[in-house]
Amino acid sequence: MIDVTISRYETSAGGTRSRIAWLGQTFHGLEPPWLDNQRFKSCIPSGAYTLLPHESPRFGLCFAFFGGSVVLDESKKDYAERFACLIHPANYARQLQGCLAPGLKQGNHEGAPAVWNSRKALAQMQALAEDRPGLKCRIEWAYATS
């Protein structure tokens, strides 16, 4: 059973927008654009993941993607395509290094996609996921990419 679905529906050089279906609630999502899966630059590869609670030194309590070519353990980062892909607060794709920012609202800032109320969105996601470690997640494109 999938607990979280991240459906991407728009991408540009300024970022990738998505809808996040999270345990019955809907949030907006923002990631960097797809940049051939470059570490710390590209959006997270489509696929199946487990979302784990994670204490980031920079962002505090957030969520980490685990599975496929993405690892969390720093000692294994040389063996995986991607390392430490997180869900953490941010408003603009330029503030993300291959991670996803949630938001309660979306908009544009200086012509680029943005999400608003990111910290509140993350707090709501954490409250919904309380006592449910290891959420099953799927990232997909809501339209065909070519």
CYANA upper distance limits for C-alpha pairs under 8 A (distance plus 0.5 A):
  1 MET  CA    136 LYS  CA      7.60
  2 ILE  CA    135 LEU  CA      8.21
  2 ILE  CA    136 LYS  CA      5.57
  2 ILE  CA    137 CYS  CA      6.28
  2 ILE  CA    138 ARG  CA      7.48
  3 ASP  CA     22 TRP  CA      6.91
  3 ASP  CA     23 LEU  CA      6.02
  3 ASP  CA    135 LEU  CA      6.30
  3 ASP  CA    136 LYS  CA      5.71
  3 ASP  CA    137 CYS  CA      6.50
  4 VAL  CA     20 ILE  CA      7.47
  4 VAL  CA     21 ALA  CA      5.96
  4 VAL  CA     22 TRP  CA      5.17
  4 VAL  CA     23 LEU  CA      6.77
  4 VAL  CA    135 LEU  CA      7.56
  4 VAL  CA    136 LYS  CA      6.78
  4 VAL  CA    137 CYS  CA      5.07
  4 VAL  CA    138 ARG  CA      6.91
  5 THR  CA     19 ARG  CA      8.48
  5 THR  CA     20 ILE  CA      6.29
  5 THR  CA     21 ALA  CA      5.59
  5 THR  CA     22 TRP  CA      7.30
  5 THR  CA    137 CYS  CA      6.20
  5 THR  CA    138 ARG  CA      5.43
  5 THR  CA    139 ILE  CA      6.49
  5 THR  CA    140 GLU  CA      8.16
  6 ILE  CA     18 SER  CA      6.77
  6 ILE  CA     19 ARG  CA      6.28
  6 ILE  CA     20 ILE  CA      5.07
  6 ILE  CA     21 ALA  CA      6.93
  6 ILE  CA     29 GLY  CA      8.30
  6 ILE  CA    137 CYS  CA      8.10
  6 ILE  CA    138 ARG  CA      6.72
  6 ILE  CA    139 ILE  CA      5.21
  6 ILE  CA    140 GLU  CA      6.76
  7 SER  CA     18 SER  CA      5.70
  7 SER  CA     19 ARG  CA      5.76
  7 SER  CA     20 ILE  CA      6.99
  7 SER  CA    139 ILE  CA      6.64
  7 SER  CA    140 GLU  CA      5.61
  7 SER  CA    141 TRP  CA      6.00
  7 SER  CA    142 ALA  CA      5.92
  8 ARG  CA     16 THR  CA      7.47
  8 ARG  CA     17 ARG  CA      6.28
  8 ARG  CA     18 SER  CA      4.50
  8 ARG  CA     19 ARG  CA      7.00
  8 ARG  CA    139 ILE  CA      8.17
  8 ARG  CA    140 GLU  CA      6.69
  8 ARG  CA    141 TRP  CA      5.15
  8 ARG  CA    142 ALA  CA      5.99
  8 ARG  CA    143 TYR  CA      8.38
  9 TYR  CA     16 THR  CA      8.22
  9 TYR  CA     17 ARG  CA      6.62
  9 TYR  CA     18 SER  CA      6.13
  9 TYR  CA     19 ARG  CA      8.26
  9 TYR  CA    141 TRP  CA      6.67
  9 TYR  CA    142 ALA  CA      5.65
  9 TYR  CA    143 TYR  CA      6.87
 10 GLU  CA     16 THR  CA      6.21
 10 GLU  CA     17 ARG  CA      5.76
 10 GLU  CA     18 SER  CA      7.62
 11 THR  CA     15 GLY  CA      6.29
 11 THR  CA     16 THR  CA      4.66
 11 THR  CA     17 ARG  CA      6.77
 11 THR  CA     33 PRO  CA      6.64
 12 SER  CA     16 THR  CA      6.85
 12 SER  CA     33 PRO  CA      6.74
 13 ALA  CA     32 PRO  CA      8.46
 13 ALA  CA     33 PRO  CA      6.45
 14 GLY  CA     32 PRO  CA      7.59
 14 GLY  CA     33 PRO  CA      7.36
 14 GLY  CA     93 ALA  CA      7.22
 14 GLY  CA     94 ARG  CA      8.38
 14 GLY  CA    112 ALA  CA      5.48
 14 GLY  CA    113 PRO  CA      6.78
 15 GLY  CA     30 LEU  CA      7.18
 15 GLY  CA     31 GLU  CA      6.16
 15 GLY  CA     32 PRO  CA      4.93
 15 GLY  CA     33 PRO  CA      5.17
 15 GLY  CA     92 TYR  CA      8.43
 15 GLY  CA     93 ALA  CA      5.89
 15 GLY  CA    112 ALA  CA      7.56
 15 GLY  CA    113 PRO  CA      6.57
 16 THR  CA     30 LEU  CA      6.07
 16 THR  CA     31 GLU  CA      5.53
 16 THR  CA     32 PRO  CA      6.20
 16 THR  CA     33 PRO  CA      5.69
 16 THR  CA     34 TRP  CA      8.32
 16 THR  CA     43 CYS  CA      8.11
 16 THR  CA     93 ALA  CA      8.39
 16 THR  CA    113 PRO  CA      8.08
 17 ARG  CA     28 HIS  CA      7.91
 17 ARG  CA     29 GLY  CA      6.16
 17 ARG  CA     30 LEU  CA      5.32
 17 ARG  CA     31 GLU  CA      7.19
 17 ARG  CA    113 PRO  CA      7.74
 18 SER  CA     28 HIS  CA      6.45
 18 SER  CA     29 GLY  CA      5.19
 18 SER  CA     30 LEU  CA      6.75
 19 ARG  CA     26 THR  CA      7.29
 19 ARG  CA     27 PHE  CA      6.45
 19 ARG  CA     28 HIS  CA      5.37
 19 ARG  CA     29 GLY  CA      6.22
 20 ILE  CA     26 THR  CA      6.00
 20 ILE  CA     27 PHE  CA      5.44
 20 ILE  CA     28 HIS  CA      6.32
 20 ILE  CA     29 GLY  CA      6.68
 20 ILE  CA    102 PRO  CA      8.39
 21 ALA  CA     25 GLN  CA      6.28
 21 ALA  CA     26 THR  CA      5.18
 21 ALA  CA     27 PHE  CA      7.11
 22 TRP  CA     26 THR  CA      6.52
 22 TRP  CA     27 PHE  CA      7.91
 22 TRP  CA    125 MET  CA      7.60
 23 LEU  CA    128 LEU  CA      7.34
 23 LEU  CA    129 ALA  CA      8.12
 27 PHE  CA    102 PRO  CA      6.95
 27 PHE  CA    103 GLY  CA      6.43
 27 PHE  CA    104 LEU  CA      6.18
 27 PHE  CA    105 LYS  CA      8.24
 27 PHE  CA    121 ALA  CA      7.63
 28 HIS  CA    102 PRO  CA      6.14
 28 HIS  CA    103 GLY  CA      5.44
 28 HIS  CA    104 LEU  CA      6.60
 28 HIS  CA    105 LYS  CA      6.91
 28 HIS  CA    106 GLN  CA      7.01
 28 HIS  CA    115 VAL  CA      7.41
 29 GLY  CA    100 LEU  CA      7.06
 29 GLY  CA    101 ALA  CA      6.16
 29 GLY  CA    102 PRO  CA      5.11
 29 GLY  CA    103 GLY  CA      6.61
 29 GLY  CA    115 VAL  CA      7.57
 30 LEU  CA     92 TYR  CA      7.92
 30 LEU  CA     93 ALA  CA      6.98
 30 LEU  CA    100 LEU  CA      6.16
 30 LEU  CA    101 ALA  CA      5.69
 30 LEU  CA    102 PRO  CA      7.03
 30 LEU  CA    103 GLY  CA      8.48
 30 LEU  CA    113 PRO  CA      8.11
 30 LEU  CA    114 ALA  CA      7.45
 30 LEU  CA    115 VAL  CA      7.19
 31 GLU  CA     43 CYS  CA      5.99
 31 GLU  CA     44 ILE  CA      8.41
 31 GLU  CA     93 ALA  CA      6.03
 31 GLU  CA     96 LEU  CA      7.40
 31 GLU  CA     98 GLY  CA      7.49
 31 GLU  CA     99 CYS  CA      6.64
 31 GLU  CA    100 LEU  CA      5.34
 31 GLU  CA    101 ALA  CA      7.00
 32 PRO  CA     41 LYS  CA      7.27
 32 PRO  CA     42 SER  CA      6.21
 32 PRO  CA     43 CYS  CA      5.52
 32 PRO  CA     93 ALA  CA      5.48
 32 PRO  CA     94 ARG  CA      7.67
 32 PRO  CA     96 LEU  CA      7.20
 32 PRO  CA     97 GLN  CA      8.07
 32 PRO  CA     98 GLY  CA      6.89
 32 PRO  CA     99 CYS  CA      8.06
 32 PRO  CA    100 LEU  CA      8.46
 33 PRO  CA     42 SER  CA      6.37
 33 PRO  CA     43 CYS  CA      6.09
 34 TRP  CA     42 SER  CA      5.41
 34 TRP  CA     43 CYS  CA      5.62
 34 TRP  CA     44 ILE  CA      8.38
 35 LEU  CA     41 LYS  CA      7.27
 35 LEU  CA     42 SER  CA      5.08
 35 LEU  CA     43 CYS  CA      7.67
 36 ASP  CA     42 SER  CA      7.14
 37 ASN  CA     41 LYS  CA      8.07
 37 ASN  CA     42 SER  CA      5.62
 37 ASN  CA     43 CYS  CA      7.46
 37 ASN  CA     44 ILE  CA      7.69
 37 ASN  CA     45 PRO  CA      7.24
 37 ASN  CA     81 GLU  CA      8.17
 37 ASN  CA     82 ARG  CA      8.25
 38 GLN  CA     42 SER  CA      5.71
 38 GLN  CA     82 ARG  CA      8.36
 39 ARG  CA     81 GLU  CA      7.65
 39 ARG  CA     82 ARG  CA      6.10
 39 ARG  CA     83 PHE  CA      7.75
 39 ARG  CA     97 GLN  CA      8.41
 39 ARG  CA     98 GLY  CA      7.22
 40 PHE  CA     82 ARG  CA      8.36
 40 PHE  CA     96 LEU  CA      8.44
 40 PHE  CA     97 GLN  CA      4.72
 40 PHE  CA     98 GLY  CA      4.96
 40 PHE  CA     99 CYS  CA      8.23
 41 LYS  CA     96 LEU  CA      8.28
 41 LYS  CA     97 GLN  CA      5.68
 41 LYS  CA     98 GLY  CA      5.36
 42 SER  CA     97 GLN  CA      7.98
 42 SER  CA     98 GLY  CA      5.53
 43 CYS  CA     98 GLY  CA      5.59
 43 CYS  CA     99 CYS  CA      7.10
 43 CYS  CA    100 LEU  CA      8.14
 44 ILE  CA     85 CYS  CA      7.57
 44 ILE  CA     98 GLY  CA      6.76
 44 ILE  CA     99 CYS  CA      7.32
 44 ILE  CA    100 LEU  CA      8.42
 45 PRO  CA    139 ILE  CA      8.06
 46 SER  CA    138 ARG  CA      7.93
 46 SER  CA    139 ILE  CA      5.27
 46 SER  CA    140 GLU  CA      5.78
 46 SER  CA    141 TRP  CA      7.99
 47 GLY  CA     68 GLY  CA      7.93
 47 GLY  CA    138 ARG  CA      6.15
 47 GLY  CA    139 ILE  CA      5.75
 47 GLY  CA    140 GLU  CA      7.17
 48 ALA  CA     67 GLY  CA      7.45
 48 ALA  CA     68 GLY  CA      7.65
 48 ALA  CA    136 LYS  CA      7.99
 48 ALA  CA    137 CYS  CA      6.27
 48 ALA  CA    138 ARG  CA      5.07
 48 ALA  CA    139 ILE  CA      7.04
 49 TYR  CA     65 PHE  CA      6.51
 49 TYR  CA     66 PHE  CA      5.95
 49 TYR  CA     67 GLY  CA      5.37
 49 TYR  CA     68 GLY  CA      7.47
 49 TYR  CA    136 LYS  CA      6.61
 49 TYR  CA    137 CYS  CA      5.55
 49 TYR  CA    138 ARG  CA      6.71
 50 THR  CA     65 PHE  CA      6.37
 50 THR  CA     66 PHE  CA      5.67
 50 THR  CA     67 GLY  CA      6.83
 50 THR  CA    134 GLY  CA      6.04
 50 THR  CA    135 LEU  CA      6.00
 50 THR  CA    136 LYS  CA      5.29
 50 THR  CA    137 CYS  CA      6.24
 51 LEU  CA     63 PHE  CA      6.55
 51 LEU  CA     64 ALA  CA      5.99
 51 LEU  CA     65 PHE  CA      5.36
 51 LEU  CA     66 PHE  CA      6.79
 51 LEU  CA    133 PRO  CA      8.13
 51 LEU  CA    134 GLY  CA      5.87
 51 LEU  CA    135 LEU  CA      5.53
 51 LEU  CA    136 LYS  CA      6.93
 51 LEU  CA    137 CYS  CA      7.12
 52 LEU  CA     63 PHE  CA      5.91
 52 LEU  CA     64 ALA  CA      5.71
 52 LEU  CA     65 PHE  CA      7.10
 52 LEU  CA     66 PHE  CA      7.82
 52 LEU  CA    133 PRO  CA      6.54
 52 LEU  CA    134 GLY  CA      5.66
 52 LEU  CA    135 LEU  CA      7.41
 53 PRO  CA     61 LEU  CA      7.51
 53 PRO  CA     62 CYS  CA      6.48
 53 PRO  CA     63 PHE  CA      5.10
 53 PRO  CA     64 ALA  CA      6.86
 53 PRO  CA    133 PRO  CA      7.24
 53 PRO  CA    134 GLY  CA      8.33
 54 HIS  CA     60 GLY  CA      8.42
 54 HIS  CA     61 LEU  CA      6.19
 54 HIS  CA     62 CYS  CA      5.77
 54 HIS  CA     63 PHE  CA      5.63
 54 HIS  CA     64 ALA  CA      6.37
 55 GLU  CA     59 PHE  CA      8.10
 55 GLU  CA     60 GLY  CA      5.71
 55 GLU  CA     61 LEU  CA      4.97
 55 GLU  CA     62 CYS  CA      6.73
 56 SER  CA     60 GLY  CA      5.24
 56 SER  CA     61 LEU  CA      6.66
 56 SER  CA     62 CYS  CA      7.40
 59 PHE  CA     88 HIS  CA      7.04
 59 PHE  CA     89 PRO  CA      7.94
 62 CYS  CA     86 LEU  CA      7.55
 62 CYS  CA     87 ILE  CA      6.49
 62 CYS  CA     88 HIS  CA      6.04
 62 CYS  CA    122 LEU  CA      7.95
 62 CYS  CA    126 GLN  CA      8.40
 63 PHE  CA     86 LEU  CA      6.06
 63 PHE  CA     87 ILE  CA      5.60
 63 PHE  CA     88 HIS  CA      7.53
 64 ALA  CA     72 LEU  CA      7.52
 64 ALA  CA     84 ALA  CA      7.08
 64 ALA  CA     85 CYS  CA      6.38
 64 ALA  CA     86 LEU  CA      4.87
 64 ALA  CA     87 ILE  CA      6.79
 65 PHE  CA     70 VAL  CA      7.37
 65 PHE  CA     71 VAL  CA      7.96
 65 PHE  CA     72 LEU  CA      7.92
 65 PHE  CA     84 ALA  CA      7.80
 65 PHE  CA     85 CYS  CA      6.16
 65 PHE  CA     86 LEU  CA      6.57
 65 PHE  CA     87 ILE  CA      8.41
 66 PHE  CA     70 VAL  CA      6.04
 66 PHE  CA     71 VAL  CA      5.89
 66 PHE  CA     72 LEU  CA      6.92
 67 GLY  CA     71 VAL  CA      7.03
 69 SER  CA     80 ALA  CA      5.93
 69 SER  CA     81 GLU  CA      5.82
 69 SER  CA     82 ARG  CA      6.55
 70 VAL  CA     80 ALA  CA      6.68
 70 VAL  CA     81 GLU  CA      6.92
 70 VAL  CA     82 ARG  CA      5.18
 70 VAL  CA     83 PHE  CA      6.09
 70 VAL  CA     84 ALA  CA      7.78
 70 VAL  CA     85 CYS  CA      7.65
 71 VAL  CA     76 LYS  CA      7.55
 71 VAL  CA     77 LYS  CA      7.26
 71 VAL  CA     80 ALA  CA      7.01
 71 VAL  CA     82 ARG  CA      7.00
 71 VAL  CA     83 PHE  CA      5.61
 71 VAL  CA     84 ALA  CA      6.83
 71 VAL  CA     85 CYS  CA      8.48
 72 LEU  CA     76 LYS  CA      8.39
 72 LEU  CA     77 LYS  CA      8.24
 72 LEU  CA     83 PHE  CA      6.24
 72 LEU  CA     84 ALA  CA      5.36
 72 LEU  CA     85 CYS  CA      8.06
 73 ASP  CA     77 LYS  CA      7.32
 73 ASP  CA     83 PHE  CA      8.18
 73 ASP  CA     84 ALA  CA      8.24
 74 GLU  CA     83 PHE  CA      7.67
 74 GLU  CA     84 ALA  CA      8.33
 76 LYS  CA     80 ALA  CA      7.32
 77 LYS  CA     81 GLU  CA      8.17
 77 LYS  CA     82 ARG  CA      7.58
 77 LYS  CA     83 PHE  CA      6.06
 85 CYS  CA     98 GLY  CA      6.59
 85 CYS  CA     99 CYS  CA      5.48
 85 CYS  CA    100 LEU  CA      8.20
 86 LEU  CA     98 GLY  CA      8.43
 86 LEU  CA     99 CYS  CA      5.46
 86 LEU  CA    100 LEU  CA      6.77
 87 ILE  CA     99 CYS  CA      6.52
 87 ILE  CA    100 LEU  CA      5.31
 87 ILE  CA    101 ALA  CA      6.16
 87 ILE  CA    102 PRO  CA      7.61
 88 HIS  CA     99 CYS  CA      7.88
 88 HIS  CA    100 LEU  CA      7.01
 88 HIS  CA    101 ALA  CA      5.85
 88 HIS  CA    102 PRO  CA      7.65
 88 HIS  CA    119 ARG  CA      8.47
 88 HIS  CA    122 LEU  CA      7.53
 89 PRO  CA    101 ALA  CA      5.81
 89 PRO  CA    102 PRO  CA      7.08
 89 PRO  CA    118 SER  CA      5.47
 89 PRO  CA    119 ARG  CA      5.76
 89 PRO  CA    122 LEU  CA      7.29
 90 ALA  CA     95 GLN  CA      6.67
 90 ALA  CA     96 LEU  CA      7.60
 90 ALA  CA    101 ALA  CA      5.86
 90 ALA  CA    102 PRO  CA      8.10
 90 ALA  CA    115 VAL  CA      8.12
 90 ALA  CA    118 SER  CA      6.52
 90 ALA  CA    119 ARG  CA      8.30
 91 ASN  CA     95 GLN  CA      7.73
 91 ASN  CA    101 ALA  CA      7.54
 91 ASN  CA    103 GLY  CA      8.34
 91 ASN  CA    114 ALA  CA      5.92
 91 ASN  CA    115 VAL  CA      5.49
 91 ASN  CA    116 TRP  CA      6.44
 91 ASN  CA    117 ASN  CA      8.46
 91 ASN  CA    118 SER  CA      7.09
 92 TYR  CA     96 LEU  CA      7.81
 92 TYR  CA    112 ALA  CA      8.28
 92 TYR  CA    113 PRO  CA      7.33
 92 TYR  CA    114 ALA  CA      5.47
 92 TYR  CA    115 VAL  CA      7.30
 93 ALA  CA    113 PRO  CA      8.00
 93 ALA  CA    114 ALA  CA      7.75
 96 LEU  CA    100 LEU  CA      7.59
 96 LEU  CA    101 ALA  CA      8.13
101 ALA  CA    115 VAL  CA      8.08
101 ALA  CA    118 SER  CA      7.23
102 PRO  CA    115 VAL  CA      7.49
102 PRO  CA    118 SER  CA      5.86
102 PRO  CA    119 ARG  CA      8.50
102 PRO  CA    121 ALA  CA      6.43
102 PRO  CA    122 LEU  CA      6.84
103 GLY  CA    115 VAL  CA      5.43
103 GLY  CA    116 TRP  CA      5.69
103 GLY  CA    117 ASN  CA      5.90
103 GLY  CA    118 SER  CA      4.80
103 GLY  CA    119 ARG  CA      8.18
103 GLY  CA    120 LYS  CA      8.13
103 GLY  CA    121 ALA  CA      5.71
103 GLY  CA    122 LEU  CA      8.12
104 LEU  CA    115 VAL  CA      7.69
104 LEU  CA    116 TRP  CA      6.55
104 LEU  CA    117 ASN  CA      6.02
104 LEU  CA    118 SER  CA      7.10
104 LEU  CA    120 LYS  CA      7.90
104 LEU  CA    121 ALA  CA      6.00
105 LYS  CA    115 VAL  CA      6.18
105 LYS  CA    116 TRP  CA      5.57
105 LYS  CA    117 ASN  CA      7.26
106 GLN  CA    113 PRO  CA      8.03
106 GLN  CA    114 ALA  CA      6.18
106 GLN  CA    115 VAL  CA      4.69
106 GLN  CA    116 TRP  CA      6.28
107 GLY  CA    113 PRO  CA      6.56
107 GLY  CA    114 ALA  CA      5.66
107 GLY  CA    115 VAL  CA      6.57
107 GLY  CA    116 TRP  CA      8.00
108 ASN  CA    112 ALA  CA      5.75
108 ASN  CA    113 PRO  CA      5.05
108 ASN  CA    114 ALA  CA      5.53
108 ASN  CA    115 VAL  CA      8.39
109 HIS  CA    113 PRO  CA      6.95
109 HIS  CA    114 ALA  CA      6.68
117 ASN  CA    121 ALA  CA      6.70
118 SER  CA    122 LEU  CA      6.69
119 ARG  CA    123 ALA  CA      6.68
120 LYS  CA    124 GLN  CA      6.71
121 ALA  CA    125 MET  CA      6.72
122 LEU  CA    126 GLN  CA      6.63
123 ALA  CA    127 ALA  CA      6.71
124 GLN  CA    128 LEU  CA      6.73
125 MET  CA    129 ALA  CA      6.67
126 GLN  CA    130 GLU  CA      6.49
129 ALA  CA    133 PRO  CA      7.66
129 ALA  CA    135 LEU  CA      8.33
141 TRP  CA    145 THR  CA      8.01
